Amino acid sequence: MLKRFKLYLFIAIFVLTSAISYATCLPDVRDVAKKVLPAVVNISTTQVMKYQNPFSGFNFNQSTPFDFFFKNFFNSFGPPVIKRKIHALGSGFIISKKGYILTNYHVIKRATDIRVTILSSGDVYKAKVVGVDPKADIALIKINPKESLPTLKLGNSNDIQVGDWVVAVGNPFGLNGTVTVGIISAKGRVIGEGPFDHFLQTDAAINPGNSGGPLVNMKGEVIGMNTAIIANGQGIGFAIPVNMIKNELPYLMKGEKVKRGYLGVMIQPLTPLAAKGLGLKDTHGAIISQVFKNTAAYRAGLKPGDIIVSVNGKPLKSSYDLPYIISSFRPGTKIRLGIIRNHHKMNVEVKLGERPKNLSISASGNEVYKTGYGFSVSNITPQLAEKFGIKVKKGVVIISVEEGSFAYMVGLKPGDVIVKLNYKRVDNLANFKRMIKRAKDVIFLDVIRGNAHIFITIQK
C-alpha cells in the first residue's frame, strides 16, 4: 500500500512540475498586444475596375430593319466599357506621429480612395500614397491626424531566429485588432512572389486582411510586415523582413523610385552533384552562368563558372539569398565577393551598379519577362518544374498574373506552360519574346496545365 502511494505521489509531482514548466515556457503577450495595438490601423480601399462589355460595341450601318434591331438588341446589354467599384480591406502600422503608415503595395494597388481607421480612437482619415515599391510589395501612405499618433519601432530582422516567439497584429476578414502568436518557422523563404523573395515564415495565424500589418518580437518591435499566405495552408504565413523596408524608407519618404545595387549576372544553384564534382564540402553558394556586358560584374572580371561563396566575408547559404543581399546595397557600394575559380579561392572587389528599370530577375536568378497582356513568364527551370509539377521541356512558364487584367479574367494561372503562341511553337523565353513583340492586340495561346491542353485568347 505504501509503495502504491509513493508511486501515485511521484506521478502527481511529475505531472504538476511538467505543467508548471510548460506554462512558464509560453510567452505572455498581453504587454506586447497593449503596446502594439494602438499603432495598428485598418485600411479600406475603393477601386474602380473597367471591363470590356463583350455584348456591346458592334457597328451596324442601319441600312436594313435587321441592322436596326440587332443594334438596339446588343446595346441593351449596356455601354462598351463597364465600370465596377471593388472594395477591399487590409492592415497597416504607424511609424511616425505625423501620420506616415506602412502597408503592402497590393493593399492599395490601383485604389481610387483610401480610408484609414485608427483602432485606438476609431477616427477615420483619408490617406494619400507617398511612395511605393511594387516589386517588393511595400507602400507608404500618409494621413493628416488631429493629434500626435502612437507609433511602432522598427526592429532588426537579422536578429530574429528560428524558434523565436512573434506576434502578428491586423484585421483579418475585417475583424479589427486581432492578435495571434506563434514562432518564426523559417527565414529566407522563396515562394515565387517577386524578384526579392526572402520572407520570414511564421506559424502565427495570418489570414486575408492581415496584409500590411506588423509582425513583432516580444519587445513589441516590428521585425516584419505580414504579406502572404499559402492557400489552404494552416500555420504557414510570410512576412517581409523589416530590414528590407528600412532600406527603402528614405526613397519612399521622398516618393522616389527605390534604387538597388546590381551585380549583372545570371546565377544557378550549386547542386549536390555540382559540389561533389568541384570537390566542395557543401552546396553553400551560387554558380555564375552568365555575366552581362558593361555591368559591375563584367568590370570586376567575374566569369561564367565562378562560384560565389561569400559577400563581405559572410557565407552565402544559397543562390536564392544572393539577389536579396545585393539588392540591399545602394548603387555605387563597394562589396567583396568570395569566389571559387578553377578550385582556387579568391576575393573580388565589385562596385555595384544600379538595377535597370525594366529588368526583372527572379530570386533564383532567372529572367522574368512581363508581357503587355497582364502576365509574366520565365524559362522552365528544374526548380520551377518541381514547384509546379511541369513535365514538358520546351515552352515558357507563367510566373504571375496581374489581378484585374484580361489574362486574370480568362483564368490564366501561375504554373501554366505556354507551348504555342498564334499556332507557332514556343521553345524558350528568347523565342517567346520575339514572337510576342510581333503579335497584335489579340493573341491565341496553347497552354498546358497539368496533363491537359487549354486554348486561350487574350487581348491587351
LOVEXKE-220239 format. One line per 2 residues: their letters; for each residue x, y, z of C-alpha. Coordinates in nm, 2 decimals, m for minus. Layout:
# residues N
a = X Y Z ~ ... .
END
This chain:
# residues 460
ml = 0.00 0.00 0.00 ~ 0.28 0.24 0.09 .
kr = 0.46 0.16 m0.23 ~ 0.15 0.23 m0.44 .
fk = 0.10 0.56 m0.25 ~ 0.46 0.66 m0.33 .
ly = 0.41 0.58 m0.69 ~ 0.09 0.79 m0.71 .
lf = 0.27 1.08 m0.53 ~ 0.56 1.06 m0.78 .
ia = 0.32 1.07 m1.08 ~ 0.13 1.36 m0.93 .
if = 0.45 1.56 m0.87 ~ 0.58 1.48 m1.22 .
vl = 0.26 1.60 m1.39 ~ 0.24 1.91 m1.17 .
ts = 0.60 2.01 m1.24 ~ 0.56 1.94 m1.61 .
ai = 0.26 2.16 m1.63 ~ 0.43 2.44 m1.44 .
sy = 0.74 2.41 m1.67 ~ 0.52 2.42 m1.98 .
at = 0.32 2.72 m1.86 ~ 0.64 2.91 m1.78 .
cl = 0.77 2.84 m2.13 ~ 0.47 3.01 m2.30 .
pd = 0.51 3.38 m2.37 ~ 0.30 3.64 m2.21 .
vr = 0.18 3.86 m2.50 ~ m0.05 4.09 m2.30 .
dv = 0.20 4.36 m2.27 ~ 0.31 4.32 m2.63 .
ak = m0.05 4.35 m2.75 ~ m0.12 4.65 m2.53 .
kv = 0.19 4.82 m2.68 ~ 0.13 4.74 m3.04 .
lp = m0.25 4.76 m3.09 ~ m0.28 5.14 m3.07 .
av = m0.04 5.18 m3.36 ~ m0.21 4.93 m3.60 .
vn = m0.47 5.06 m3.85 ~ m0.75 4.93 m4.07 .
is = m0.71 5.02 m4.43 ~ m1.02 5.01 m4.66 .
tt = m0.99 5.09 m5.03 ~ m1.22 5.15 m5.33 .
qv = m1.10 5.06 m5.67 ~ m1.29 5.14 m6.00 .
mk = m1.24 4.84 m6.24 ~ m1.31 4.88 m6.61 .
yq = m1.43 4.58 m6.81 ~ m1.49 4.54 m7.18 .
np = m1.86 4.45 m7.25 ~ m1.85 4.16 m7.49 .
fs = m2.21 4.22 m7.60 ~ m2.15 4.59 m7.69 .
gf = m1.95 4.78 m7.94 ~ m2.10 4.62 m8.26 .
nf = m2.12 4.85 m8.56 ~ m2.43 4.84 m8.78 .
nq = m2.50 5.07 m9.07 ~ m2.87 5.05 m9.01 .
st = m2.94 5.01 m9.39 ~ m3.20 4.74 m9.31 .
pf = m3.45 4.68 m9.03 ~ m3.24 4.39 m8.92 .
df = m2.94 4.61 m8.86 ~ m3.15 4.85 m8.65 .
ff = m3.30 4.56 m8.45 ~ m2.96 4.40 m8.37 .
kn = m2.80 4.73 m8.28 ~ m3.07 4.80 m8.02 .
ff = m3.06 4.44 m7.90 ~ m2.68 4.44 m7.83 .
ns = m2.68 4.79 m7.69 ~ m2.94 4.69 m7.44 .
fg = m2.66 4.50 m7.26 ~ m2.50 4.83 m7.16 .
pp = m2.22 5.06 m7.26 ~ m1.90 4.92 m7.43 .
vi = m1.70 4.97 m7.11 ~ m1.85 4.86 m6.78 .
kr = m1.73 5.03 m6.45 ~ m1.75 4.84 m6.13 .
ki = m1.64 4.95 m5.78 ~ m1.45 4.70 m5.57 .
ha = m1.39 4.74 m5.20 ~ m1.10 4.57 m5.01 .
lg = m0.96 4.56 m4.66 ~ m0.61 4.54 m4.53 .
sg = m0.39 4.65 m4.24 ~ m0.11 4.89 m4.17 .
fi = 0.10 5.03 m3.89 ~ 0.20 5.38 m3.79 .
is = 0.57 5.47 m3.80 ~ 0.55 5.84 m3.75 .
kk = 0.35 6.07 m3.52 ~ 0.28 6.29 m3.83 .
gy = 0.08 6.01 m3.99 ~ 0.31 5.80 m4.20 .
il = 0.18 5.44 m4.23 ~ 0.34 5.13 m4.38 .
tn = 0.14 4.87 m4.56 ~ 0.16 4.63 m4.86 .
yh = 0.15 4.77 m5.21 ~ m0.11 4.51 m5.31 .
vi = m0.34 4.65 m5.03 ~ m0.36 5.00 m5.20 .
kr = m0.28 4.90 m5.56 ~ m0.50 5.09 m5.81 .
at = m0.71 5.23 m5.52 ~ m0.90 5.55 m5.61 .
di = m0.99 5.61 m5.25 ~ m0.80 5.50 m4.93 .
rv = m0.95 5.53 m4.58 ~ m0.76 5.46 m4.26 .
ti = m0.93 5.38 m3.93 ~ m0.72 5.43 m3.62 .
ls = m0.81 5.14 m3.40 ~ m0.74 5.31 m3.07 .
sg = m0.96 5.61 m3.13 ~ m1.19 5.50 m3.41 .
dv = m1.11 5.81 m3.61 ~ m1.13 5.77 m3.99 .
yk = m0.89 5.96 m4.22 ~ m0.85 5.99 m4.60 .
ak = m0.50 5.88 m4.69 ~ m0.27 5.96 m4.99 .
vv = 0.01 5.74 m5.13 ~ 0.36 5.88 m5.07 .
gv = 0.58 5.61 m5.22 ~ 0.55 5.26 m5.34 .
dp = 0.77 4.97 m5.44 ~ 0.56 4.72 m5.64 .
ka = 0.84 4.46 m5.68 ~ 0.89 4.44 m5.30 .
di = 0.52 4.48 m5.23 ~ 0.58 4.78 m4.99 .
al = 0.38 5.11 m4.98 ~ 0.40 5.42 m4.76 .
ik = 0.08 5.62 m4.72 ~ 0.01 5.93 m4.51 .
in = m0.29 6.08 m4.32 ~ m0.32 6.42 m4.15 .
pk = m0.41 6.33 m3.79 ~ m0.58 6.57 m3.55 .
es = m0.33 6.48 m3.28 ~ 0.00 6.30 m3.22 .
lp = m0.03 5.93 m3.30 ~ 0.12 5.62 m3.13 .
tl = 0.39 5.46 m3.33 ~ 0.58 5.13 m3.36 .
kl = 0.96 5.10 m3.35 ~ 1.13 4.92 m3.64 .
gn = 1.35 4.64 m3.51 ~ 1.62 4.43 m3.67 .
sn = 1.50 4.12 m3.87 ~ 1.86 3.99 m3.88 .
di = 1.84 3.93 m3.51 ~ 1.53 3.72 m3.51 .
qv = 1.60 3.35 m3.51 ~ 1.40 3.04 m3.60 .
gd = 1.21 2.93 m3.29 ~ 1.17 3.29 m3.15 .
wv = 0.82 3.39 m3.04 ~ 0.65 3.66 m3.26 .
va = 0.31 3.83 m3.26 ~ 0.10 3.92 m3.57 .
vg = m0.15 4.20 m3.55 ~ m0.40 4.31 m3.81 .
np = m0.76 4.30 m3.93 ~ m0.82 3.95 m4.08 .
fg = m1.16 3.93 m4.25 ~ m1.23 4.28 m4.12 .
ln = m1.21 4.17 m3.76 ~ m1.03 4.48 m3.62 .
gt = m0.74 4.45 m3.39 ~ m0.68 4.07 m3.40 .
vt = m0.37 3.94 m3.22 ~ m0.22 3.60 m3.29 .
vg = 0.10 3.44 m3.16 ~ 0.35 3.19 m3.29 .
ii = 0.71 3.14 m3.37 ~ 0.95 3.21 m3.66 .
sa = 0.93 2.88 m3.86 ~ 1.20 2.97 m4.11 .
kg = 1.40 3.26 m4.26 ~ 1.48 3.34 m4.62 .
rv = 1.18 3.17 m4.77 ~ 1.14 3.19 m5.15 .
ig = 0.78 3.15 m5.25 ~ 0.77 3.30 m5.60 .
eg = 0.61 3.63 m5.51 ~ 0.87 3.85 m5.67 .
pf = 1.24 3.91 m5.75 ~ 1.33 3.98 m5.39 .
dh = 1.17 3.68 m5.22 ~ 1.33 3.64 m4.88 .
fl = 1.04 3.61 m4.64 ~ 1.02 3.53 m4.27 .
qt = 0.79 3.23 m4.22 ~ 0.57 3.21 m3.92 .
da = 0.30 2.99 m3.77 ~ 0.13 3.28 m3.61 .
ai = m0.22 3.28 m3.78 ~ m0.23 3.52 m4.08 .
np = m0.54 3.55 m4.29 ~ m0.69 3.77 m4.57 .
gn = m0.70 4.13 m4.42 ~ m0.38 4.08 m4.22 .
sg = m0.17 4.20 m4.52 ~ 0.03 4.51 m4.43 .
gp = 0.00 4.45 m4.06 ~ 0.31 4.42 m3.83 .
lv = 0.49 4.10 m3.72 ~ 0.66 4.20 m3.39 .
nm = 0.90 4.04 m3.15 ~ 0.84 4.01 m2.77 .
kg = 0.97 4.36 m2.72 ~ 0.70 4.50 m2.95 .
ev = 0.94 4.59 m3.22 ~ 0.84 4.54 m3.59 .
ig = 1.06 4.26 m3.74 ~ 0.83 4.21 m4.05 .
mn = 0.53 4.30 m4.25 ~ 0.26 4.03 m4.29 .
ta = 0.22 3.98 m4.66 ~ 0.13 3.63 m4.79 .
ii = m0.03 3.30 m4.71 ~ m0.05 2.96 m4.88 .
an = m0.40 2.88 m5.00 ~ m0.55 2.60 m4.79 .
gq = m0.24 2.60 m4.57 ~ m0.26 2.61 m4.19 .
gi = 0.02 2.76 m3.98 ~ 0.21 2.90 m4.28 .
gf = 0.23 3.27 m4.32 ~ 0.50 3.50 m4.46 .
ai = 0.63 3.85 m4.37 ~ 0.87 4.09 m4.55 .
pv = 1.18 4.13 m4.33 ~ 1.18 4.48 m4.18 .
nm = 1.54 4.54 m4.28 ~ 1.43 4.55 m4.64 .
ik = 1.17 4.80 m4.55 ~ 1.42 5.02 m4.36 .
ne = 1.65 5.02 m4.67 ~ 1.37 5.15 m4.88 .
lp = 1.22 5.41 m4.64 ~ 1.45 5.70 m4.75 .
yl = 1.32 5.66 m5.11 ~ 0.96 5.60 m5.01 .
mk = 0.95 5.91 m4.79 ~ 1.05 6.13 m5.09 .
ge = 0.83 5.94 m5.33 ~ 1.13 5.84 m5.53 .
kv = 1.19 5.52 m5.72 ~ 1.38 5.27 m5.50 .
kr = 1.74 5.23 m5.62 ~ 1.91 4.89 m5.56 .
gy = 2.25 4.75 m5.62 ~ 2.30 4.55 m5.93 .
lg = 2.57 4.29 m6.00 ~ 2.49 4.19 m6.36 .
vm = 2.50 3.81 m6.35 ~ 2.27 3.52 m6.41 .
iq = 2.31 3.25 m6.14 ~ 2.20 2.90 m6.07 .
pl = 2.20 2.68 m5.76 ~ 2.51 2.49 m5.65 .
tp = 2.36 2.14 m5.66 ~ 2.50 1.85 m5.45 .
la = 2.62 1.68 m5.77 ~ 2.80 2.00 m5.89 .
ak = 2.95 2.05 m5.54 ~ 3.08 1.69 m5.54 .
gl = 3.23 1.74 m5.89 ~ 3.41 2.05 m5.78 .
gl = 3.53 1.89 m5.46 ~ 3.33 2.11 m5.23 .
kd = 3.20 2.00 m4.89 ~ 2.86 2.16 m4.92 .
th = 2.62 2.34 m5.15 ~ 2.65 2.69 m5.00 .
ga = 2.70 2.93 m5.29 ~ 2.58 3.03 m5.63 .
ii = 2.72 2.94 m5.97 ~ 2.75 3.23 m6.22 .
sq = 2.60 3.11 m6.55 ~ 2.62 3.44 m6.74 .
vf = 2.79 3.78 m6.70 ~ 2.62 4.07 m6.87 .
kn = 2.84 4.31 m7.06 ~ 2.91 4.66 m6.92 .
ta = 2.79 4.57 m6.57 ~ 2.96 4.57 m6.23 .
ay = 3.04 4.20 m6.26 ~ 3.18 4.24 m6.61 .
ra = 3.41 4.53 m6.50 ~ 3.52 4.34 m6.19 .
gl = 3.63 4.04 m6.40 ~ 3.38 3.78 m6.29 .
kp = 3.33 3.49 m6.53 ~ 3.08 3.22 m6.60 .
gd = 3.16 2.92 m6.38 ~ 3.28 3.13 m6.09 .
ii = 3.11 3.02 m5.76 ~ 3.02 3.30 m5.53 .
vs = 3.05 3.17 m5.17 ~ 3.05 3.48 m4.96 .
vn = 2.96 3.85 m4.96 ~ 3.17 4.08 m4.74 .
gk = 3.30 3.78 m4.56 ~ 2.96 3.64 m4.47 .
pl = 2.90 3.29 m4.62 ~ 2.63 3.27 m4.89 .
ks = 2.40 2.99 m4.78 ~ 2.20 2.96 m5.10 .
sy = 2.18 3.10 m5.45 ~ 1.84 3.23 m5.35 .
dl = 2.00 3.47 m5.10 ~ 2.22 3.65 m5.35 .
py = 1.96 3.87 m5.52 ~ 1.82 3.98 m5.18 .
ii = 2.17 4.06 m5.04 ~ 2.28 4.25 m5.35 .
ss = 1.96 4.45 m5.36 ~ 2.00 4.55 m5.00 .
fr = 2.31 4.76 m5.10 ~ 2.28 5.10 m5.27 .
pg = 2.43 5.16 m5.62 ~ 2.79 5.26 m5.60 .
tk = 2.86 5.05 m5.29 ~ 3.18 4.85 m5.30 .
ir = 3.15 4.49 m5.18 ~ 3.39 4.20 m5.15 .
lg = 3.28 3.87 m5.31 ~ 3.45 3.55 m5.21 .
ii = 3.46 3.32 m5.51 ~ 3.60 2.99 m5.62 .
rn = 3.75 2.98 m5.97 ~ 3.91 2.66 m6.10 .
hh = 3.93 2.52 m5.75 ~ 4.11 2.83 m5.62 .
km = 3.96 3.06 m5.36 ~ 3.99 3.43 m5.42 .
nv = 3.83 3.77 m5.33 ~ 3.70 4.01 m5.59 .
ev = 3.61 4.37 m5.51 ~ 3.30 4.49 m5.70 .
kl = 3.15 4.84 m5.72 ~ 2.78 4.78 m5.77 .
ge = 2.58 4.94 m6.04 ~ 2.21 5.04 m6.04 .
rp = 1.95 4.79 m6.12 ~ 1.80 4.87 m6.47 .
kn = 1.44 4.99 m6.46 ~ 1.29 4.72 m6.68 .
ls = 1.49 4.43 m6.55 ~ 1.31 4.16 m6.37 .
is = 1.51 3.87 m6.22 ~ 1.35 3.60 m6.00 .
as = 1.50 3.51 m5.67 ~ 1.67 3.21 m5.83 .
gn = 1.84 3.44 m6.08 ~ 1.61 3.36 m6.37 .
ev = 1.49 3.63 m6.61 ~ 1.12 3.71 m6.57 .
yk = 0.95 3.88 m6.87 ~ 0.65 4.10 m6.82 .
tg = 0.42 4.09 m7.12 ~ 0.17 4.37 m7.21 .
yg = m0.11 4.12 m7.17 ~ m0.13 4.11 m6.79 .
fs = 0.11 3.81 m6.72 ~ 0.48 3.74 m6.67 .
vs = 0.67 3.44 m6.79 ~ 1.01 3.27 m6.74 .
ni = 1.21 2.98 m6.88 ~ 1.13 2.64 m6.74 .
tp = 1.39 2.56 m6.48 ~ 1.44 2.25 m6.27 .
ql = 1.32 2.45 m5.96 ~ 1.00 2.58 m6.14 .
ae = 0.94 2.23 m6.29 ~ 0.95 2.08 m5.94 .
kf = 0.74 2.36 m5.79 ~ 0.46 2.34 m6.04 .
gi = 0.48 1.98 m6.15 ~ 0.58 2.07 m6.51 .
kv = 0.66 1.77 m6.73 ~ 0.73 1.94 m7.06 .
kk = 1.08 2.06 m7.15 ~ 1.00 2.34 m7.40 .
gv = 0.79 2.65 m7.36 ~ 0.76 2.92 m7.10 .
vi = 0.60 2.91 m6.76 ~ 0.37 3.18 m6.63 .
is = 0.51 3.32 m6.30 ~ 0.25 3.57 m6.22 .
ve = m0.09 3.71 m6.34 ~ m0.19 4.07 m6.28 .
eg = m0.51 4.09 m6.08 ~ m0.79 4.25 m6.28 .
sf = m0.62 4.20 m6.62 ~ m0.78 4.02 m6.91 .
ay = m0.54 3.73 m6.85 ~ m0.67 3.71 m6.49 .
mv = m1.03 3.72 m6.60 ~ m0.99 3.44 m6.86 .
gl = m0.82 3.22 m6.60 ~ m0.45 3.21 m6.67 .
kp = m0.26 3.09 m6.36 ~ 0.10 3.07 m6.23 .
gd = 0.24 2.73 m6.34 ~ 0.06 2.73 m6.68 .
vi = 0.31 2.65 m6.96 ~ 0.27 2.83 m7.29 .
vk = 0.38 2.59 m7.57 ~ 0.24 2.77 m7.87 .
ln = 0.17 3.14 m7.95 ~ m0.06 3.20 m8.25 .
yk = m0.01 2.84 m8.36 ~ 0.37 2.87 m8.36 .
rv = 0.58 2.66 m8.12 ~ 0.74 2.83 m7.82 .
dn = 1.08 2.68 m7.73 ~ 1.21 2.92 m7.47 .
la = 1.19 3.28 m7.33 ~ 1.40 3.43 m7.60 .
nf = 1.19 3.27 m7.87 ~ 0.87 3.38 m7.69 .
kr = 0.98 3.74 m7.66 ~ 1.05 3.77 m8.03 .
mi = 0.71 3.62 m8.11 ~ 0.50 3.83 m7.87 .
kr = 0.66 4.15 m7.98 ~ 0.55 4.08 m8.34 .
ak = 0.20 3.99 m8.22 ~ m0.11 4.22 m8.25 .
dv = m0.35 4.32 m7.97 ~ m0.51 3.97 m7.96 .
if = m0.30 3.65 m7.91 ~ m0.40 3.29 m7.92 .
ld = m0.22 3.06 m7.66 ~ m0.18 2.69 m7.64 .
vi = m0.14 2.63 m7.26 ~ m0.05 2.31 m7.08 .
rg = m0.20 2.29 m6.73 ~ m0.12 1.95 m6.56 .
na = m0.18 1.69 m6.83 ~ m0.44 1.90 m7.03 .
hi = m0.41 2.14 m7.32 ~ m0.61 2.47 m7.28 .
fi = m0.66 2.72 m7.56 ~ m0.70 3.08 m7.45 .
ti = m0.74 3.40 m7.64 ~ m0.62 3.72 m7.47 .
qk = m0.63 4.08 m7.57 ~ m0.44 4.38 m7.43 .
END
